[in-house]
Amino acid sequence: MSHSRIFAVFLGFCFASSTFTPAEEEADALVIVGGSASGVAAAIAATRAGVDRVILTEALPIVGGRMAETLGFGEQNRMKEGSLGGIWIELQERVKSHYGKKVDTPEPHLMQEIFNSWLEELDVEVLTGFVPAKVTMDGTRINSVESEDGRKISGTCFIDATYAGDLLPLAEISWTVGRESRDTYNESLAGVILEIKDPPGKIVEDIHRTPISGFADDGKTLLPHVQGLTTDVTPGAGDTHLQCFNLYACLTMNPELRVDLTEPENYDPAEFELLRREVIRKGNRVPFRIGGGVPNGKAKINDGVPLLLHWGLVGGGDSFPTAGSADRQKVREAHRDYTHELLWFLQHDPSIDKKQREEFQKWGLPKDEFVGNGHWPWDVYIREGRRMKGDLILTQDDLFDKVAKKDSIALGSFPVDSHVVQRLASPDGKAIVNEGGYLVEPPVYQIPYRSLLPKKEECTNLLVPVAMSCSRVAFNSLRVEPTWMTTGEASGVAAALALKHHGGDTHSVNVEKLQEILREANVPLDLP
């Protein structure tokens, strides 16, 4: 049976088993929808702050999001020293305790075990296979959320910690998706970008372009993975396209653990003509490698901004945020198949130097990771989803100029990082531009409590630490796990204060008290 078939059969089993006995779970407590690392941090913080009952739901069979796959702690390497603390640091200490040393990229199964045991220690109730489908409201208050399989959870306060902001449309809360135009918030990094003009900070990675034709030999037909021409777009214009997603796969060259790849179904090497041309241009050298760094002879593969064709499936995630669960699964499968096919190309295509092919052939899937799922990650790296539109919308200005906020509940400092949005060919056939892919470095900035809140007239008992209220430019810096775990921790404490003093009303939380508790938990809030 192929890996694709195993994946589909097991996933169907997991979701079917979770729907076997629909039941209603009553709770006058905190309900966290989304088992991302942010959701896990919110559950931990809320329990520590005195919430008697915390329920954490997740659509997939595992909790922890990207941190429970193969991401690791590497994102903090691009962040300013002193901008992180709290539960993020505690997680690193738990990993260090297991391995007996500091490890930047732990094995995925270990991260899953750590999250599960941590939640179990605190008696957090975890419901997996819970796909939110309906919300009941009483005025501006959410009363319950119901899953596709009929399970219903009632609560007094709610947190949406999903990557795609899945509660927002169900609760009729204002949201957006995609790119605003450059004029919407006067952001130089907004909208379609073929070249960066007026950068607000240091450019770490510029728009990648290469002198390789995106046309087939007839000079008319676009090659696979080229979406159009540079003349098809308007610089600075907004659109609904998203930066590319990729599968954050874990690989191993350990013969005792390795499951060798089989030829993918419907494999066609012509799909990777762009990569073949790039290899030739670089003197028959493959421009990227599979790196180590994961214990026990394992490695991770991630997308790269300054590459022509890479692990990211450009355009493949555009439909994900607003898609239903069945269509989201198709997006996951498309990314898994693309990754499988690209690996097979690197291992077997004659255009790749024999010595390099042999190096790639040493890698396979680890049999002790993602067991029952064909050893592929459960989810894709969701780089963008919905963004809430609250009373305060953080923009580029808040990251580079107006960085101080009196209601600070976390610090941000990750680069404004957009992976490729569209791969476009020049009309003369002389170049390809990976439109929209860049990194620009901001200073340390404060993240305000207000950015976690919906408009008061829309909802009063919800916090949104992931799909928070911001522009797409600001989101490109906010969208990393260290920041989201910190905003998740702040949300958990804020929910505890809302439940204890305000009947779950998140808009009435005493921010000074919230800041006091966060500082006691070693969460940095102040600008350096």
C-alpha positions as CSV (number, residue, x, y, z in Angstrom):
1,M,0.0,0.0,0.0
2,S,1.4,3.4,-0.9
3,H,2.1,6.1,1.7
4,S,-0.8,8.2,0.2
5,R,-3.2,5.3,0.7
6,I,-2.1,4.6,4.3
7,F,-2.5,8.3,5.0
8,A,-6.0,8.5,3.7
9,V,-7.2,5.2,5.4
10,F,-5.8,6.1,8.8
11,L,-7.0,9.7,8.8
12,G,-10.5,8.4,7.9
13,F,-10.3,6.0,10.8
14,C,-9.2,8.7,13.3
15,F,-12.0,11.1,12.4
16,A,-14.5,8.3,12.2
17,S,-13.6,7.1,15.7
18,S,-13.9,10.6,17.1
19,T,-17.5,10.8,15.8
20,F,-18.7,7.4,17.1
21,T,-20.5,8.6,20.2
22,P,-21.6,12.2,19.9
23,A,-22.2,13.8,23.3
24,E,-22.7,17.2,24.9
25,E,-20.0,18.4,27.2
26,E,-21.3,21.1,29.6
27,A,-18.8,23.5,31.1
28,D,-19.2,26.8,32.9
29,A,-15.5,27.3,32.2
30,L,-13.0,28.1,29.5
31,V,-13.2,26.5,26.1
32,I,-10.2,26.8,23.9
33,V,-10.8,25.9,20.2
34,G,-7.6,25.0,18.5
35,G,-4.9,22.8,19.9
36,S,-2.0,24.8,18.4
37,A,1.0,25.5,20.6
38,S,-0.8,28.8,21.4
39,G,-3.9,26.9,22.5
40,V,-1.8,24.6,24.7
41,A,0.0,27.6,26.3
42,A,-3.4,29.2,26.9
43,A,-4.7,26.1,28.6
44,I,-1.6,25.8,30.8
45,A,-1.7,29.5,31.8
46,A,-5.4,29.5,32.5
47,T,-5.2,26.4,34.7
48,R,-2.3,27.9,36.7
49,A,-4.3,31.2,37.1
50,G,-7.1,29.3,38.8
51,V,-9.6,28.2,36.1
52,D,-11.2,25.0,37.5
53,R,-12.2,23.6,34.1
54,V,-10.4,24.1,30.8
55,I,-11.4,22.2,27.7
56,L,-9.1,22.2,24.7
57,T,-10.4,21.0,21.3
58,E,-8.4,20.2,18.2
59,A,-9.6,19.1,14.7
60,L,-6.7,16.8,14.1
61,P,-5.7,13.7,16.1
62,I,-2.8,15.5,17.9
63,V,-2.3,18.8,19.8
64,G,0.6,21.1,19.6
65,G,0.3,22.3,16.0
66,R,3.6,22.9,14.2
67,M,5.5,22.5,17.4
68,A,4.3,18.9,17.6
69,E,5.5,18.3,14.0
70,T,9.1,19.2,13.1
71,L,9.4,22.9,13.6
72,G,11.5,23.1,16.7
73,F,12.7,26.3,18.3
74,G,14.6,27.8,15.4
75,E,12.3,30.7,14.9
76,Q,13.7,32.4,18.0
77,N,17.1,32.6,16.3
78,R,15.7,35.5,14.2
79,M,14.2,37.3,17.2
80,K,15.8,39.8,19.5
81,E,17.4,38.6,22.7
82,G,15.2,39.1,25.7
83,S,11.9,39.2,23.8
84,L,10.8,35.7,24.9
85,G,10.0,34.0,28.1
86,G,7.3,32.2,30.1
87,I,5.9,28.9,28.8
88,W,8.0,29.1,25.7
89,I,11.2,28.8,27.8
90,E,9.6,26.2,30.0
91,L,8.9,24.0,26.9
92,Q,12.6,24.3,26.0
93,E,13.6,23.2,29.5
94,R,11.3,20.1,29.3
95,V,13.0,19.2,26.0
96,K,16.5,19.8,27.6
97,S,15.5,17.6,30.5
98,H,14.6,14.7,28.2
99,Y,17.8,14.8,26.1
100,G,20.1,15.9,28.8
101,K,21.2,18.9,26.6
102,K,19.8,21.9,24.7
103,V,18.1,20.7,21.5
104,D,16.8,23.2,18.9
105,T,14.8,20.7,16.9
106,P,13.3,17.9,19.0
107,E,11.8,14.8,17.5
108,P,8.1,15.3,16.7
109,H,6.9,12.3,18.8
110,L,8.7,13.8,21.8
111,M,7.0,17.1,21.4
112,Q,3.6,15.3,21.2
113,E,4.4,13.4,24.4
114,I,5.5,16.6,26.2
115,F,2.3,18.5,25.3
116,N,0.1,15.5,26.2
117,S,1.7,14.9,29.6
118,W,1.8,18.6,30.4
119,L,-2.0,18.9,29.8
120,E,-2.6,15.7,31.7
121,E,-0.7,17.0,34.7
122,L,-3.0,20.0,34.8
123,D,-6.2,18.0,34.2
124,V,-7.0,19.9,31.0
125,E,-9.7,18.1,29.0
126,V,-8.6,17.4,25.5
127,L,-11.0,16.6,22.7
128,T,-9.4,15.7,19.3
129,G,-11.2,15.2,16.0
130,F,-13.3,18.2,17.0
131,V,-14.0,20.3,13.8
132,P,-16.0,23.4,14.8
133,A,-19.1,23.8,12.7
134,K,-21.6,25.9,14.7
135,V,-21.6,28.5,17.4
136,T,-24.6,29.5,19.5
137,M,-24.8,33.1,20.7
138,D,-26.7,35.0,23.4
139,G,-26.4,38.6,22.2
140,T,-22.6,39.3,22.1
141,R,-21.7,36.2,24.1
142,I,-20.7,32.8,22.7
143,N,-22.6,30.1,24.7
144,S,-21.4,27.0,22.9
145,V,-19.5,25.5,20.0
146,E,-20.6,22.4,18.2
147,S,-18.4,20.1,16.1
148,E,-19.2,18.5,12.8
149,D,-19.9,15.2,14.6
150,G,-22.5,16.7,16.9
151,R,-20.4,17.2,20.1
152,K,-21.4,20.4,21.8
153,I,-19.3,22.3,24.4
154,S,-20.8,25.1,26.5
155,G,-18.6,27.6,28.2
156,T,-18.4,31.1,29.8
157,C,-15.3,32.3,28.1
158,F,-13.7,31.2,24.8
159,I,-10.3,31.3,23.0
160,D,-9.9,30.8,19.3
161,A,-6.3,29.4,19.0
162,T,-6.8,27.9,15.5
163,Y,-4.4,28.8,12.8
164,A,-7.2,29.9,10.4
165,G,-9.4,31.8,12.9
166,D,-12.2,29.2,12.6
167,L,-14.5,30.7,15.2
168,L,-14.6,34.1,13.6
169,P,-17.1,33.4,10.8
170,L,-19.2,31.1,13.0
171,A,-19.6,33.9,15.6
172,E,-20.1,36.5,12.9
173,I,-17.0,38.4,14.0
174,S,-15.3,40.7,11.4
175,W,-12.4,39.1,9.6
176,T,-10.3,39.3,6.5
177,V,-7.9,37.0,4.5
178,G,-5.2,37.7,1.9
179,R,-3.3,40.9,1.3
180,E,-4.5,44.5,1.8
181,S,-3.4,47.0,-0.8
182,R,-0.5,49.3,-0.2
183,D,-2.9,52.2,0.3
184,T,-5.2,50.5,2.8
185,Y,-3.0,51.2,5.8
186,N,-0.2,53.1,4.0
187,E,2.2,50.1,4.2
188,S,5.2,49.9,1.9
189,L,5.3,46.1,2.2
190,A,1.6,45.5,1.5
191,G,0.0,44.1,-1.6
192,V,1.7,42.6,-4.6
193,I,5.4,43.1,-4.5
194,L,7.7,42.6,-7.5
195,E,10.4,44.8,-5.8
196,I,10.7,46.3,-2.4
197,K,10.4,50.1,-2.4
198,D,10.8,52.3,0.7
199,P,11.6,49.4,3.1
200,P,10.8,50.3,6.7
201,G,13.7,48.3,8.0
202,K,16.7,46.2,7.0
203,I,16.0,43.8,4.1
204,V,17.2,40.4,5.2
205,E,15.9,38.6,2.1
206,D,14.9,40.5,-1.0
207,I,12.4,39.5,-3.7
208,H,14.0,36.5,-5.4
209,R,14.4,36.7,-9.2
210,T,16.4,34.5,-11.5
211,P,17.4,34.6,-15.2
212,I,15.5,31.4,-16.0
213,S,12.7,31.2,-18.5
214,G,9.3,30.2,-17.1
215,F,8.1,29.1,-20.6
216,A,8.3,25.7,-22.2
217,D,10.4,25.3,-25.4
218,D,7.6,26.7,-27.5
219,G,8.0,30.0,-25.7
220,K,4.3,30.3,-25.0
221,T,3.3,27.7,-22.5
222,L,4.0,28.4,-18.8
223,L,5.9,25.7,-17.0
224,P,4.4,23.8,-14.0
225,H,4.4,25.9,-10.8
226,V,4.5,29.2,-12.7
227,Q,1.2,31.0,-12.0
228,G,1.3,33.8,-14.6
229,L,3.2,36.8,-15.9
230,T,4.5,39.8,-14.1
231,T,2.3,41.9,-16.3
232,D,-0.8,40.1,-15.0
233,V,-0.4,41.8,-11.6
234,T,-0.5,45.4,-10.3
235,P,2.3,46.3,-7.8
236,G,0.7,47.4,-4.5
237,A,-2.7,45.9,-5.2
238,G,-4.5,43.7,-2.7
239,D,-5.6,40.2,-3.4
240,T,-6.7,37.0,-1.7
241,H,-3.6,35.0,-2.4
242,L,-1.5,33.6,0.5
243,Q,2.2,33.0,0.9
244,C,3.0,29.3,0.2
245,F,2.5,26.5,2.7
246,N,4.7,23.5,2.9
247,L,4.8,20.1,4.6
248,Y,7.2,20.2,7.5
249,A,8.4,16.7,7.0
250,C,10.8,14.7,9.2
251,L,13.3,12.5,7.5
252,T,16.0,10.1,8.6
253,M,19.1,8.3,7.2
254,N,19.2,5.9,10.1
255,P,18.8,2.4,8.4
256,E,17.1,1.0,11.6
257,L,14.4,3.7,11.5
258,R,14.2,4.6,7.7
259,V,11.2,3.7,5.7
260,D,12.3,4.1,2.0
261,L,10.1,6.1,-0.3
262,T,8.3,4.3,-3.1
263,E,7.6,6.0,-6.5
264,P,4.6,8.3,-6.0
265,E,1.4,7.5,-7.9
266,N,1.0,9.6,-11.1
267,Y,4.6,10.8,-10.8
268,D,5.7,13.0,-13.7
269,P,9.3,14.4,-13.6
270,A,8.3,17.2,-16.0
271,E,6.6,18.8,-13.0
272,F,10.1,19.9,-11.8
273,E,11.4,21.4,-15.0
274,L,12.1,24.7,-13.2
275,L,14.3,22.9,-10.7
276,R,16.1,21.1,-13.5
277,R,16.9,24.4,-15.2
278,E,18.0,25.9,-11.9
279,V,20.4,22.9,-11.3
280,I,21.9,23.4,-14.7
281,R,22.4,27.1,-14.2
282,K,24.2,26.4,-10.9
283,G,26.7,24.1,-12.5
284,N,24.8,20.9,-11.9
285,R,24.6,21.6,-8.2
286,V,21.2,21.1,-6.3
287,P,20.6,24.5,-4.6
288,F,19.3,23.1,-1.3
289,R,20.0,20.3,1.1
290,I,18.3,18.2,3.7
291,G,19.8,19.3,7.0
292,G,20.3,17.4,10.2
293,G,19.7,18.9,13.6
294,V,17.0,16.5,14.8
295,P,18.3,13.9,17.4
296,N,18.7,10.2,16.4
297,G,19.9,10.8,12.9
298,K,16.8,12.8,11.7
299,A,16.3,16.0,9.8
300,K,13.6,18.4,8.9
301,I,12.8,20.1,5.6
302,N,11.3,23.6,5.3
303,D,10.6,26.1,2.7
304,G,13.3,28.6,1.6
305,V,12.6,32.2,0.5
306,P,15.7,32.7,-1.7
307,L,15.2,29.7,-3.9
308,L,13.4,29.3,-7.3
309,L,11.6,26.1,-6.6
310,H,11.5,24.6,-3.1
311,W,9.5,22.7,-0.5
312,G,6.7,25.2,-0.6
313,L,3.8,24.6,-2.9
314,V,3.2,28.1,-4.3
315,G,-0.6,28.8,-4.5
316,G,-1.4,25.4,-2.9
317,G,-2.8,26.9,0.3
318,D,-4.9,29.8,-1.1
319,S,-8.2,28.0,-0.4
320,F,-7.3,26.5,3.0
321,P,-8.6,29.2,5.5
322,T,-12.2,29.3,4.2
323,A,-12.4,25.6,3.0
324,G,-14.5,23.0,4.8
325,S,-12.8,20.0,6.5
326,A,-13.0,17.7,3.4
327,D,-11.4,20.4,1.2
328,R,-8.8,21.2,3.8
329,Q,-7.8,17.5,3.7
330,K,-7.3,17.7,0.0
331,V,-4.9,20.6,0.5
332,R,-3.0,18.6,3.0
333,E,-2.8,15.6,0.6
334,A,-1.7,17.9,-2.3
335,H,1.2,19.2,-0.2
336,R,2.2,15.7,1.0
337,D,2.1,14.4,-2.6
338,Y,4.2,17.4,-3.9
339,T,6.8,16.8,-1.2
340,H,6.9,13.1,-1.9
341,E,7.3,13.8,-5.7
342,L,10.0,16.4,-5.2
343,L,12.0,14.0,-2.9
344,W,11.7,11.3,-5.5
345,F,12.9,13.6,-8.2
346,L,16.0,14.5,-6.2
347,Q,16.7,10.8,-5.5
348,H,16.2,9.5,-9.0
349,D,16.1,12.0,-11.8
350,P,19.1,11.7,-14.2
351,S,19.4,15.5,-14.3
352,I,20.6,15.4,-10.8
353,D,24.3,14.5,-10.4
354,K,24.8,10.8,-9.5
355,K,26.7,11.6,-6.3
356,Q,24.0,14.1,-5.2
357,R,21.2,11.5,-6.0
358,E,23.0,9.0,-3.8
359,E,23.1,11.5,-1.0
360,F,19.4,12.1,-1.2
361,Q,18.7,8.4,-1.5
362,K,20.0,7.9,2.0
363,W,16.9,9.7,3.4
364,G,13.6,8.2,4.1
365,L,10.7,8.6,6.5
366,P,11.2,7.7,10.2
367,K,9.1,4.8,11.2
368,D,8.7,6.1,14.8
369,E,7.2,9.5,13.7
370,F,3.6,10.1,12.7
371,V,2.9,6.5,13.2
372,G,-0.3,5.4,11.5
373,N,-0.2,8.4,9.2
374,G,2.2,7.0,6.6
375,H,5.0,8.8,8.7
376,W,4.0,12.2,7.2
377,P,3.0,15.1,9.3
378,W,-0.7,15.5,10.0
379,D,-1.0,19.1,8.9
380,V,0.7,21.6,6.6
381,Y,2.6,24.7,7.7
382,I,-0.3,27.1,7.6
383,R,1.5,30.4,7.1
384,E,-1.7,32.5,6.8
385,G,-5.3,32.2,7.7
386,R,-8.1,34.6,8.6
387,R,-7.2,37.7,10.5
388,M,-9.7,39.3,12.9
389,K,-10.7,42.9,12.4
390,G,-11.0,44.4,15.9
391,D,-11.2,48.0,17.1
392,L,-7.4,48.1,17.0
393,I,-5.7,46.7,13.9
394,L,-1.9,46.4,14.2
395,T,-0.1,47.6,11.0
396,Q,3.4,48.1,9.7
397,D,3.5,51.4,11.6
398,D,3.0,49.6,14.9
399,L,6.0,47.3,14.2
400,F,8.5,49.9,13.0
401,D,7.5,53.3,14.4
402,K,4.7,53.3,17.0
403,V,6.1,50.3,18.8
404,A,5.1,51.2,22.4
405,K,1.7,50.1,23.8
406,K,0.4,50.7,27.3
407,D,-1.5,47.5,27.3
408,S,1.5,45.3,26.2
409,I,1.0,41.6,26.9
410,A,3.9,40.3,24.8
411,L,6.9,41.4,22.6
412,G,7.4,40.8,18.9
413,S,10.6,41.0,17.0
414,F,10.5,38.3,14.3
415,P,11.2,39.7,10.8
416,V,8.3,40.6,8.6
417,D,8.5,37.3,6.7
418,S,6.5,36.5,3.7
419,H,7.3,33.4,1.7
420,V,6.5,33.4,-2.0
421,V,3.0,34.3,-3.0
422,Q,3.1,33.9,-6.8
423,R,5.8,32.6,-9.1
424,L,5.6,34.8,-12.2
425,A,7.5,34.9,-15.5
426,S,8.5,38.1,-17.3
427,P,6.7,38.5,-20.6
428,D,10.0,38.4,-22.6
429,G,10.8,35.0,-21.1
430,K,14.1,36.1,-19.6
431,A,13.3,35.8,-15.9
432,I,11.1,34.5,-13.1
433,V,10.1,36.5,-10.1
434,N,9.0,34.8,-6.9
435,E,6.5,37.6,-6.1
436,G,5.8,38.5,-2.5
437,G,8.7,36.6,-0.9
438,Y,10.8,38.8,1.5
439,L,12.1,39.3,5.0
440,V,12.4,42.8,6.6
441,E,13.7,43.2,10.1
442,P,11.8,45.3,12.6
443,P,12.9,46.5,16.1
444,V,11.3,45.0,19.2
445,Y,7.7,46.1,19.5
446,Q,4.9,45.6,22.0
447,I,1.8,43.6,21.3
448,P,-1.2,45.1,22.9
449,Y,-4.0,43.3,24.7
450,R,-6.5,45.1,22.4
451,S,-5.2,43.1,19.4
452,L,-6.6,39.9,20.9
453,L,-10.1,41.3,21.3
454,P,-13.0,41.3,18.8
455,K,-15.1,44.5,18.5
456,K,-17.1,44.8,21.7
457,E,-20.4,45.1,19.7
458,E,-19.7,41.8,18.0
459,C,-18.4,39.5,20.9
460,T,-17.5,40.1,24.5
461,N,-16.3,36.7,25.8
462,L,-13.6,35.7,23.2
463,L,-9.8,36.1,22.9
464,V,-8.0,35.5,19.6
465,P,-4.2,35.0,20.2
466,V,-3.4,33.6,16.7
467,A,-5.7,35.1,14.1
468,M,-5.3,38.4,16.0
469,S,-6.4,41.8,14.8
470,C,-3.7,43.0,12.4
471,S,-2.9,43.8,8.8
472,R,-1.3,41.1,6.6
473,V,2.1,42.9,6.9
474,A,2.0,42.9,10.7
475,F,0.8,39.3,10.6
476,N,4.0,38.3,8.7
477,S,6.0,39.1,11.9
478,L,3.4,38.0,14.4
479,R,2.9,34.6,12.8
480,V,5.5,32.5,14.5
481,E,5.2,30.0,17.4
482,P,7.3,31.8,20.0
483,T,5.1,34.9,19.6
484,W,1.9,32.9,19.5
485,M,2.8,30.8,22.5
486,T,3.3,34.1,24.4
487,T,0.0,35.6,23.2
488,G,-1.6,32.3,24.0
489,E,-0.2,32.5,27.5
490,A,-1.5,36.0,27.9
491,S,-4.9,34.9,26.6
492,G,-5.1,32.1,29.2
493,V,-4.4,34.5,32.1
494,A,-6.8,37.1,30.7
495,A,-9.5,34.4,30.4
496,A,-8.9,33.5,34.1
497,L,-9.3,37.1,35.2
498,A,-12.4,37.5,33.0
499,L,-14.0,34.4,34.5
500,K,-13.1,35.3,38.1
501,H,-14.1,38.9,38.1
502,H,-16.3,39.7,35.0
503,G,-18.4,36.7,34.2
504,G,-16.2,35.9,31.2
505,D,-16.2,39.4,29.7
506,T,-12.8,39.7,28.2
507,H,-13.2,43.5,27.4
508,S,-13.4,44.2,31.2
509,V,-10.1,42.6,32.2
510,N,-7.9,44.7,34.4
511,V,-4.8,44.9,32.0
512,E,-2.5,46.1,34.8
513,K,-3.3,43.0,36.8
514,L,-2.9,40.8,33.7
515,Q,0.6,42.4,33.1
516,E,1.5,41.8,36.8
517,I,0.8,38.1,36.5
518,L,2.6,37.8,33.2
519,R,5.7,39.5,34.6
520,E,5.6,37.1,37.5
521,A,5.7,34.3,35.0
522,N,8.8,35.8,33.4
523,V,7.0,37.0,30.2
524,P,8.9,40.1,28.9
525,L,6.5,43.0,28.3
526,D,8.7,46.1,28.3
527,L,10.8,47.5,25.4
528,P,14.5,47.2,25.8
